[in-house]
Amino acid sequence: MALFRFSEIKKKTVVAIDKKLGKTRDLYFDDIAWKVRYLVVDTWKWLPGKKVLVSPESVKTLVEHAPIPLGLTEAQLAECPDF
């Protein structure tokens, strides 16, 4: 298991199966289980002004100095709940 500081994840590019989609802006934690519940993804140019909540289970891998790949398509990400 790898550990990452939030500063290493914030503003990382998020890539869907079929397209580069945005950047991470924040994280939501479960204060009882101490788990990340959601990544807040700013969809910038793709859906201007929109931020969505993405489940961490959607993240395929997390590698230092690399974009965050999601196991979601562009259409699935558009259906994620708004921030």
Gaussian input, Z-matrix of N, CA and C with variables (Angstrom, degrees):
# hf/3-21g

backbone

0 1
 N
 C     1     B1
 C     2     B2     1     A1
 N     3     B3     2     A2     1     D1
 C     4     B4     3     A3     2     D2
 C     5     B5     4     A4     3     D3
 N     6     B6     5     A5     4     D4
 C     7     B7     6     A6     5     D5
 C     8     B8     7     A7     6     D6
 N     9     B9     8     A8     7     D7
 C    10    B10     9     A9     8     D8
 C    11    B11    10    A10     9     D9
 N    12    B12    11    A11    10    D10
 C    13    B13    12    A12    11    D11
 C    14    B14    13    A13    12    D12
 N    15    B15    14    A14    13    D13
 C    16    B16    15    A15    14    D14
 C    17    B17    16    A16    15    D15
 N    18    B18    17    A17    16    D16
 C    19    B19    18    A18    17    D17
 C    20    B20    19    A19    18    D18
 N    21    B21    20    A20    19    D19
 C    22    B22    21    A21    20    D20
 C    23    B23    22    A22    21    D21
 N    24    B24    23    A23    22    D22
 C    25    B25    24    A24    23    D23
 C    26    B26    25    A25    24    D24
 N    27    B27    26    A26    25    D25
 C    28    B28    27    A27    26    D26
 C    29    B29    28    A28    27    D27
 N    30    B30    29    A29    28    D28
 C    31    B31    30    A30    29    D29
 C    32    B32    31    A31    30    D30
 N    33    B33    32    A32    31    D31
 C    34    B34    33    A33    32    D32
 C    35    B35    34    A34    33    D33
 N    36    B36    35    A35    34    D34
 C    37    B37    36    A36    35    D35
 C    38    B38    37    A37    36    D36
 N    39    B39    38    A38    37    D37
 C    40    B40    39    A39    38    D38
 C    41    B41    40    A40    39    D39
 N    42    B42    41    A41    40    D40
 C    43    B43    42    A42    41    D41
 C    44    B44    43    A43    42    D42
 N    45    B45    44    A44    43    D43
 C    46    B46    45    A45    44    D44
 C    47    B47    46    A46    45    D45
 N    48    B48    47    A47    46    D46
 C    49    B49    48    A48    47    D47
 C    50    B50    49    A49    48    D48
 N    51    B51    50    A50    49    D49
 C    52    B52    51    A51    50    D50
 C    53    B53    52    A52    51    D51
 N    54    B54    53    A53    52    D52
 C    55    B55    54    A54    53    D53
 C    56    B56    55    A55    54    D54
 N    57    B57    56    A56    55    D55
 C    58    B58    57    A57    56    D56
 C    59    B59    58    A58    57    D57
 N    60    B60    59    A59    58    D58
 C    61    B61    60    A60    59    D59
 C    62    B62    61    A61    60    D60
 N    63    B63    62    A62    61    D61
 C    64    B64    63    A63    62    D62
 C    65    B65    64    A64    63    D63
 N    66    B66    65    A65    64    D64
 C    67    B67    66    A66    65    D65
 C    68    B68    67    A67    66    D66
 N    69    B69    68    A68    67    D67
 C    70    B70    69    A69    68    D68
 C    71    B71    70    A70    69    D69
 N    72    B72    71    A71    70    D70
 C    73    B73    72    A72    71    D71
 C    74    B74    73    A73    72    D72
 N    75    B75    74    A74    73    D73
 C    76    B76    75    A75    74    D74
 C    77    B77    76    A76    75    D75
 N    78    B78    77    A77    76    D76
 C    79    B79    78    A78    77    D77
 C    80    B80    79    A79    78    D78
 N    81    B81    80    A80    79    D79
 C    82    B82    81    A81    80    D80
 C    83    B83    82    A82    81    D81
 N    84    B84    83    A83    82    D82
 C    85    B85    84    A84    83    D83
 C    86    B86    85    A85    84    D84
 N    87    B87    86    A86    85    D85
 C    88    B88    87    A87    86    D86
 C    89    B89    88    A88    87    D87
 N    90    B90    89    A89    88    D88
 C    91    B91    90    A90    89    D89
 C    92    B92    91    A91    90    D90
 N    93    B93    92    A92    91    D91
 C    94    B94    93    A93    92    D92
 C    95    B95    94    A94    93    D93
 N    96    B96    95    A95    94    D94
 C    97    B97    96    A96    95    D95
 C    98    B98    97    A97    96    D96
 N    99    B99    98    A98    97    D97
 C   100   B100    99    A99    98    D98
 C   101   B101   100   A100    99    D99
 N   102   B102   101   A101   100   D100
 C   103   B103   102   A102   101   D101
 C   104   B104   103   A103   102   D102
 N   105   B105   104   A104   103   D103
 C   106   B106   105   A105   104   D104
 C   107   B107   106   A106   105   D105
 N   108   B108   107   A107   106   D106
 C   109   B109   108   A108   107   D107
 C   110   B110   109   A109   108   D108
 N   111   B111   110   A110   109   D109
 C   112   B112   111   A111   110   D110
 C   113   B113   112   A112   111   D111
 N   114   B114   113   A113   112   D112
 C   115   B115   114   A114   113   D113
 C   116   B116   115   A115   114   D114
 N   117   B117   116   A116   115   D115
 C   118   B118   117   A117   116   D116
 C   119   B119   118   A118   117   D117
 N   120   B120   119   A119   118   D118
 C   121   B121   120   A120   119   D119
 C   122   B122   121   A121   120   D120
 N   123   B123   122   A122   121   D121
 C   124   B124   123   A123   122   D122
 C   125   B125   124   A124   123   D123
 N   126   B126   125   A125   124   D124
 C   127   B127   126   A126   125   D125
 C   128   B128   127   A127   126   D126
 N   129   B129   128   A128   127   D127
 C   130   B130   129   A129   128   D128
 C   131   B131   130   A130   129   D129
 N   132   B132   131   A131   130   D130
 C   133   B133   132   A132   131   D131
 C   134   B134   133   A133   132   D132
 N   135   B135   134   A134   133   D133
 C   136   B136   135   A135   134   D134
 C   137   B137   136   A136   135   D135
 N   138   B138   137   A137   136   D136
 C   139   B139   138   A138   137   D137
 C   140   B140   139   A139   138   D138
 N   141   B141   140   A140   139   D139
 C   142   B142   141   A141   140   D140
 C   143   B143   142   A142   141   D141
 N   144   B144   143   A143   142   D142
 C   145   B145   144   A144   143   D143
 C   146   B146   145   A145   144   D144
 N   147   B147   146   A146   145   D145
 C   148   B148   147   A147   146   D146
 C   149   B149   148   A148   147   D147
 N   150   B150   149   A149   148   D148
 C   151   B151   150   A150   149   D149
 C   152   B152   151   A151   150   D150
 N   153   B153   152   A152   151   D151
 C   154   B154   153   A153   152   D152
 C   155   B155   154   A154   153   D153
 N   156   B156   155   A155   154   D154
 C   157   B157   156   A156   155   D155
 C   158   B158   157   A157   156   D156
 N   159   B159   158   A158   157   D157
 C   160   B160   159   A159   158   D158
 C   161   B161   160   A160   159   D159
 N   162   B162   161   A161   160   D160
 C   163   B163   162   A162   161   D161
 C   164   B164   163   A163   162   D162
 N   165   B165   164   A164   163   D163
 C   166   B166   165   A165   164   D164
 C   167   B167   166   A166   165   D165
 N   168   B168   167   A167   166   D166
 C   169   B169   168   A168   167   D167
 C   170   B170   169   A169   168   D168
 N   171   B171   170   A170   169   D169
 C   172   B172   171   A171   170   D170
 C   173   B173   172   A172   171   D171
 N   174   B174   173   A173   172   D172
 C   175   B175   174   A174   173   D173
 C   176   B176   175   A175   174   D174
 N   177   B177   176   A176   175   D175
 C   178   B178   177   A177   176   D176
 C   179   B179   178   A178   177   D177
 N   180   B180   179   A179   178   D178
 C   181   B181   180   A180   179   D179
 C   182   B182   181   A181   180   D180
 N   183   B183   182   A182   181   D181
 C   184   B184   183   A183   182   D182
 C   185   B185   184   A184   183   D183
 N   186   B186   185   A185   184   D184
 C   187   B187   186   A186   185   D185
 C   188   B188   187   A187   186   D186
 N   189   B189   188   A188   187   D187
 C   190   B190   189   A189   188   D188
 C   191   B191   190   A190   189   D189
 N   192   B192   191   A191   190   D190
 C   193   B193   192   A192   191   D191
 C   194   B194   193   A193   192   D192
 N   195   B195   194   A194   193   D193
 C   196   B196   195   A195   194   D194
 C   197   B197   196   A196   195   D195
 N   198   B198   197   A197   196   D196
 C   199   B199   198   A198   197   D197
 C   200   B200   199   A199   198   D198
 N   201   B201   200   A200   199   D199
 C   202   B202   201   A201   200   D200
 C   203   B203   202   A202   201   D201
 N   204   B204   203   A203   202   D202
 C   205   B205   204   A204   203   D203
 C   206   B206   205   A205   204   D204
 N   207   B207   206   A206   205   D205
 C   208   B208   207   A207   206   D206
 C   209   B209   208   A208   207   D207
 N   210   B210   209   A209   208   D208
 C   211   B211   210   A210   209   D209
 C   212   B212   211   A211   210   D210
 N   213   B213   212   A212   211   D211
 C   214   B214   213   A213   212   D212
 C   215   B215   214   A214   213   D213
 N   216   B216   215   A215   214   D214
 C   217   B217   216   A216   215   D215
 C   218   B218   217   A217   216   D216
 N   219   B219   218   A218   217   D217
 C   220   B220   219   A219   218   D218
 C   221   B221   220   A220   219   D219
 N   222   B222   221   A221   220   D220
 C   223   B223   222   A222   221   D221
 C   224   B224   223   A223   222   D222
 N   225   B225   224   A224   223   D223
 C   226   B226   225   A225   224   D224
 C   227   B227   226   A226   225   D225
 N   228   B228   227   A227   226   D226
 C   229   B229   228   A228   227   D227
 C   230   B230   229   A229   228   D228
 N   231   B231   230   A230   229   D229
 C   232   B232   231   A231   230   D230
 C   233   B233   232   A232   231   D231
 N   234   B234   233   A233   232   D232
 C   235   B235   234   A234   233   D233
 C   236   B236   235   A235   234   D234
 N   237   B237   236   A236   235   D235
 C   238   B238   237   A237   236   D236
 C   239   B239   238   A238   237   D237
 N   240   B240   239   A239   238   D238
 C   241   B241   240   A240   239   D239
 C   242   B242   241   A241   240   D240
 N   243   B243   242   A242   241   D241
 C   244   B244   243   A243   242   D242
 C   245   B245   244   A244   243   D243
 N   246   B246   245   A245   244   D244
 C   247   B247   246   A246   245   D245
 C   248   B248   247   A247   246   D246

   B1=1.4484
   B2=1.5264
   B3=1.2924
   B4=1.4623
   B5=1.5216
   B6=1.3109
   B7=1.4601
   B8=1.5173
   B9=1.3283
   B10=1.4558
   B11=1.5170
   B12=1.3098
   B13=1.4521
   B14=1.5281
   B15=1.3322
   B16=1.4568
   B17=1.5170
   B18=1.3174
   B19=1.4659
   B20=1.5308
   B21=1.3356
   B22=1.4656
   B23=1.5303
   B24=1.3154
   B25=1.4666
   B26=1.5246
   B27=1.3349
   B28=1.4673
   B29=1.5242
   B30=1.3048
   B31=1.4606
   B32=1.5310
   B33=1.3494
   B34=1.4598
   B35=1.5239
   B36=1.2949
   B37=1.4619
   B38=1.5196
   B39=1.3288
   B40=1.4566
   B41=1.5221
   B42=1.3312
   B43=1.4586
   B44=1.5264
   B45=1.3258
   B46=1.4576
   B47=1.5244
   B48=1.2983
   B49=1.4634
   B50=1.5170
   B51=1.3360
   B52=1.4549
   B53=1.5332
   B54=1.3434
   B55=1.4679
   B56=1.5311
   B57=1.3508
   B58=1.4668
   B59=1.5169
   B60=1.3359
   B61=1.4496
   B62=1.5182
   B63=1.2898
   B64=1.4545
   B65=1.5145
   B66=1.3328
   B67=1.4618
   B68=1.5166
   B69=1.3295
   B70=1.4546
   B71=1.5221
   B72=1.3156
   B73=1.4673
   B74=1.5206
   B75=1.3380
   B76=1.4529
   B77=1.5162
   B78=1.3222
   B79=1.4574
   B80=1.5221
   B81=1.3266
   B82=1.4525
   B83=1.5186
   B84=1.3405
   B85=1.4548
   B86=1.5116
   B87=1.3255
   B88=1.4533
   B89=1.5256
   B90=1.3185
   B91=1.4605
   B92=1.5288
   B93=1.3066
   B94=1.4680
   B95=1.5251
   B96=1.3237
   B97=1.4731
   B98=1.5321
   B99=1.3274
   B100=1.4620
   B101=1.5181
   B102=1.3249
   B103=1.4644
   B104=1.5165
   B105=1.3177
   B106=1.4619
   B107=1.5244
   B108=1.3162
   B109=1.4731
   B110=1.5307
   B111=1.3488
   B112=1.4594
   B113=1.5167
   B114=1.3151
   B115=1.4535
   B116=1.5192
   B117=1.3119
   B118=1.4577
   B119=1.5239
   B120=1.3320
   B121=1.4648
   B122=1.5233
   B123=1.3203
   B124=1.4623
   B125=1.5254
   B126=1.3252
   B127=1.4680
   B128=1.5267
   B129=1.2945
   B130=1.4694
   B131=1.5123
   B132=1.3054
   B133=1.4786
   B134=1.5254
   B135=1.3112
   B136=1.4623
   B137=1.5290
   B138=1.3274
   B139=1.4650
   B140=1.5306
   B141=1.3160
   B142=1.4696
   B143=1.5249
   B144=1.3294
   B145=1.4562
   B146=1.5119
   B147=1.3252
   B148=1.4607
   B149=1.5232
   B150=1.3367
   B151=1.4583
   B152=1.5175
   B153=1.3297
   B154=1.4607
   B155=1.5252
   B156=1.3281
   B157=1.4543
   B158=1.5243
   B159=1.3228
   B160=1.4669
   B161=1.5232
   B162=1.2978
   B163=1.4585
   B164=1.5268
   B165=1.3275
   B166=1.4674
   B167=1.5287
   B168=1.3243
   B169=1.4616
   B170=1.5281
   B171=1.3274
   B172=1.4635
   B173=1.5252
   B174=1.3356
   B175=1.4641
   B176=1.5256
   B177=1.3364
   B178=1.4649
   B179=1.5221
   B180=1.3151
   B181=1.4630
   B182=1.5201
   B183=1.3019
   B184=1.4576
   B185=1.5138
   B186=1.3328
   B187=1.4620
   B188=1.5208
   B189=1.3154
   B190=1.4591
   B191=1.5297
   B192=1.3205
   B193=1.4756
   B194=1.5297
   B195=1.3239
   B196=1.4640
   B197=1.5281
   B198=1.3332
   B199=1.4706
   B200=1.5271
   B201=1.3174
   B202=1.4609
   B203=1.5244
   B204=1.3394
   B205=1.4681
   B206=1.5299
   B207=1.3138
   B208=1.4548
   B209=1.5177
   B210=1.3019
   B211=1.4606
   B212=1.5109
   B213=1.3235
   B214=1.4640
   B215=1.5235
   B216=1.3108
   B217=1.4612
   B218=1.5306
   B219=1.3124
   B220=1.4627
   B221=1.5293
   B222=1.3218
   B223=1.4660
   B224=1.5345
   B225=1.3165
   B226=1.4601
   B227=1.5246
   B228=1.3135
   B229=1.4549
   B230=1.5281
   B231=1.3165
   B232=1.4645
   B233=1.5292
   B234=1.3309
   B235=1.4699
   B236=1.5217
   B237=1.3344
   B238=1.4731
   B239=1.5260
   B240=1.3476
   B241=1.4672
   B242=1.5275
   B243=1.3240
   B244=1.4587
   B245=1.5214
   B246=1.3303
   B247=1.4572
   B248=1.4878
   A1=108.67
   A2=115.98
   A3=121.26
   A4=109.43
   A5=115.82
   A6=121.65
   A7=108.72
   A8=116.48
   A9=121.93
   A10=108.76
   A11=116.60
   A12=121.27
   A13=108.15
   A14=115.53
   A15=119.52
   A16=111.03
   A17=117.33
   A18=120.25
   A19=111.97
   A20=117.40
   A21=120.99
   A22=111.86
   A23=116.35
   A24=121.38
   A25=111.70
   A26=116.47
   A27=120.25
   A28=110.71
   A29=115.43
   A30=125.18
   A31=113.71
   A32=117.05
   A33=119.65
   A34=108.72
   A35=115.95
   A36=121.34
   A37=109.48
   A38=115.74
   A39=122.87
   A40=107.69
   A41=115.87
   A42=121.63
   A43=109.32
   A44=116.76
   A45=121.28
   A46=108.49
   A47=116.58
   A48=121.35
   A49=110.66
   A50=116.39
   A51=120.13
   A52=115.50
   A53=118.86
   A54=118.37
   A55=112.10
   A56=116.86
   A57=121.87
   A58=106.75
   A59=117.06
   A60=118.78
   A61=117.53
   A62=120.10
   A63=118.41
   A64=112.07
   A65=114.77
   A66=121.21
   A67=109.58
   A68=115.59
   A69=120.17
   A70=109.39
   A71=116.90
   A72=121.39
   A73=111.99
   A74=117.59
   A75=119.90
   A76=109.53
   A77=116.02
   A78=122.85
   A79=108.28
   A80=116.85
   A81=122.09
   A82=107.93
   A83=115.65
   A84=121.69
   A85=110.92
   A86=114.89
   A87=122.46
   A88=105.08
   A89=118.00
   A90=120.59
   A91=113.90
   A92=118.05
   A93=120.63
   A94=110.51
   A95=116.93
   A96=121.08
   A97=112.55
   A98=118.11
   A99=123.05
   A100=111.28
   A101=114.69
   A102=121.82
   A103=109.06
   A104=115.50
   A105=119.77
   A106=107.36
   A107=116.60
   A108=121.56
   A109=111.51
   A110=116.64
   A111=120.37
   A112=111.06
   A113=115.44
   A114=122.60
   A115=105.75
   A116=117.32
   A117=121.34
   A118=106.03
   A119=116.05
   A120=121.43
   A121=109.24
   A122=115.18
   A123=122.10
   A124=106.43
   A125=116.49
   A126=120.99
   A127=113.06
   A128=117.78
   A129=128.23
   A130=115.61
   A131=121.07
   A132=122.96
   A133=113.08
   A134=116.93
   A135=120.67
   A136=110.85
   A137=117.92
   A138=123.55
   A139=106.40
   A140=118.58
   A141=122.36
   A142=113.66
   A143=114.48
   A144=120.82
   A145=115.30
   A146=118.86
   A147=121.12
   A148=110.58
   A149=115.09
   A150=121.89
   A151=106.92
   A152=116.09
   A153=120.40
   A154=110.36
   A155=115.09
   A156=122.16
   A157=108.47
   A158=116.28
   A159=122.01
   A160=108.61
   A161=116.36
   A162=121.87
   A163=110.34
   A164=118.39
   A165=120.05
   A166=112.52
   A167=117.51
   A168=120.35
   A169=111.94
   A170=116.53
   A171=121.23
   A172=112.66
   A173=116.80
   A174=121.06
   A175=108.82
   A176=116.27
   A177=120.50
   A178=111.65
   A179=117.29
   A180=122.48
   A181=108.03
   A182=115.59
   A183=120.53
   A184=106.93
   A185=115.06
   A186=121.69
   A187=107.84
   A188=115.58
   A189=120.55
   A190=110.50
   A191=117.18
   A192=124.27
   A193=113.34
   A194=117.27
   A195=120.77
   A196=108.69
   A197=117.91
   A198=119.95
   A199=110.96
   A200=115.57
   A201=121.34
   A202=108.58
   A203=118.01
   A204=120.02
   A205=111.16
   A206=115.41
   A207=121.18
   A208=110.04
   A209=116.43
   A210=121.55
   A211=110.27
   A212=117.18
   A213=123.21
   A214=109.84
   A215=115.65
   A216=120.14
   A217=108.62
   A218=115.39
   A219=121.80
   A220=110.66
   A221=117.33
   A222=121.82
   A223=111.08
   A224=117.27
   A225=120.32
   A226=111.24
   A227=117.79
   A228=120.90
   A229=110.85
   A230=117.04
   A231=120.76
   A232=111.23
   A233=117.70
   A234=122.32
   A235=113.22
   A236=118.40
   A237=121.49
   A238=109.00
   A239=116.62
   A240=118.89
   A241=112.15
   A242=115.02
   A243=120.60
   A244=110.08
   A245=114.08
   A246=121.50
   A247=110.01
   D1=128.37
   D2=177.90
   D3=-96.80
   D4=145.90
   D5=176.26
   D6=-111.20
   D7=139.14
   D8=179.29
   D9=-130.43
   D10=140.61
   D11=172.53
   D12=-79.24
   D13=153.03
   D14=179.65
   D15=-59.71
   D16=-36.04
   D17=180.00
   D18=-61.67
   D19=-23.10
   D20=177.95
   D21=-82.76
   D22=-18.90
   D23=-177.71
   D24=-100.65
   D25=-31.58
   D26=-176.76
   D27=-62.30
   D28=136.14
   D29=179.21
   D30=66.79
   D31=19.72
   D32=173.90
   D33=-78.88
   D34=146.00
   D35=176.89
   D36=-67.68
   D37=138.99
   D38=177.40
   D39=-110.18
   D40=129.44
   D41=-175.85
   D42=-120.40
   D43=124.40
   D44=174.51
   D45=-83.67
   D46=178.17
   D47=179.66
   D48=-57.68
   D49=-36.17
   D50=-172.00
   D51=-117.35
   D52=5.74
   D53=-174.93
   D54=-173.98
   D55=150.02
   D56=170.20
   D57=-76.53
   D58=127.88
   D59=-168.34
   D60=-119.79
   D61=-19.84
   D62=-177.93
   D63=168.41
   D64=-157.65
   D65=-179.15
   D66=-138.87
   D67=149.82
   D68=176.19
   D69=-71.72
   D70=141.49
   D71=-179.99
   D72=-121.52
   D73=-28.80
   D74=-175.44
   D75=-163.23
   D76=172.19
   D77=175.92
   D78=-131.28
   D79=146.57
   D80=171.50
   D81=-111.55
   D82=130.50
   D83=-179.19
   D84=-108.76
   D85=148.65
   D86=168.47
   D87=-85.81
   D88=114.95
   D89=-174.25
   D90=-75.59
   D91=-10.59
   D92=176.59
   D93=-92.61
   D94=-49.15
   D95=-178.20
   D96=-87.19
   D97=-10.02
   D98=-177.56
   D99=54.54
   D100=50.35
   D101=177.64
   D102=-124.76
   D103=151.69
   D104=172.69
   D105=-74.95
   D106=124.82
   D107=178.99
   D108=-93.42
   D109=-38.99
   D110=-178.11
   D111=-146.85
   D112=149.31
   D113=164.92
   D114=-100.07
   D115=135.30
   D116=174.36
   D117=-92.05
   D118=118.05
   D119=-177.87
   D120=-111.47
   D121=122.98
   D122=175.33
   D123=-86.14
   D124=119.21
   D125=-175.09
   D126=-86.09
   D127=9.68
   D128=179.12
   D129=21.92
   D130=-108.93
   D131=-173.22
   D132=-71.73
   D133=-27.60
   D134=-177.07
   D135=-67.58
   D136=-51.08
   D137=173.55
   D138=-130.33
   D139=82.32
   D140=-172.03
   D141=-52.07
   D142=133.06
   D143=176.86
   D144=78.66
   D145=0.84
   D146=-177.11
   D147=-103.80
   D148=138.22
   D149=172.10
   D150=-124.00
   D151=136.70
   D152=-177.92
   D153=-123.00
   D154=157.17
   D155=176.86
   D156=-96.59
   D157=125.11
   D158=-178.01
   D159=-119.37
   D160=130.09
   D161=177.94
   D162=-66.60
   D163=139.09
   D164=177.95
   D165=-64.38
   D166=-19.36
   D167=176.24
   D168=-66.08
   D169=-17.61
   D170=178.30
   D171=-78.88
   D172=-15.98
   D173=-179.20
   D174=-76.44
   D175=124.35
   D176=-179.11
   D177=-75.26
   D178=-51.47
   D179=177.77
   D180=-148.41
   D181=159.85
   D182=175.89
   D183=-129.20
   D184=113.13
   D185=-176.34
   D186=-125.47
   D187=135.58
   D188=179.11
   D189=-59.41
   D190=139.42
   D191=177.11
   D192=63.26
   D193=28.32
   D194=178.05
   D195=-137.98
   D196=152.92
   D197=175.96
   D198=-59.62
   D199=159.77
   D200=177.82
   D201=-92.17
   D202=110.81
   D203=179.55
   D204=-84.80
   D205=133.00
   D206=176.86
   D207=-105.69
   D208=151.31
   D209=174.57
   D210=-90.03
   D211=36.92
   D212=-179.36
   D213=-123.93
   D214=151.83
   D215=173.23
   D216=-88.95
   D217=171.32
   D218=176.36
   D219=-56.23
   D220=-44.22
   D221=-178.76
   D222=-65.29
   D223=-40.45
   D224=178.80
   D225=-65.90
   D226=-39.62
   D227=178.72
   D228=-65.64
   D229=-35.86
   D230=178.04
   D231=-63.97
   D232=-24.61
   D233=179.97
   D234=-88.31
   D235=-4.82
   D236=178.14
   D237=-63.96
   D238=151.50
   D239=179.47
   D240=-61.65
   D241=145.89
   D242=175.80
   D243=-70.19
   D244=152.36
   D245=177.89
   D246=-72.88

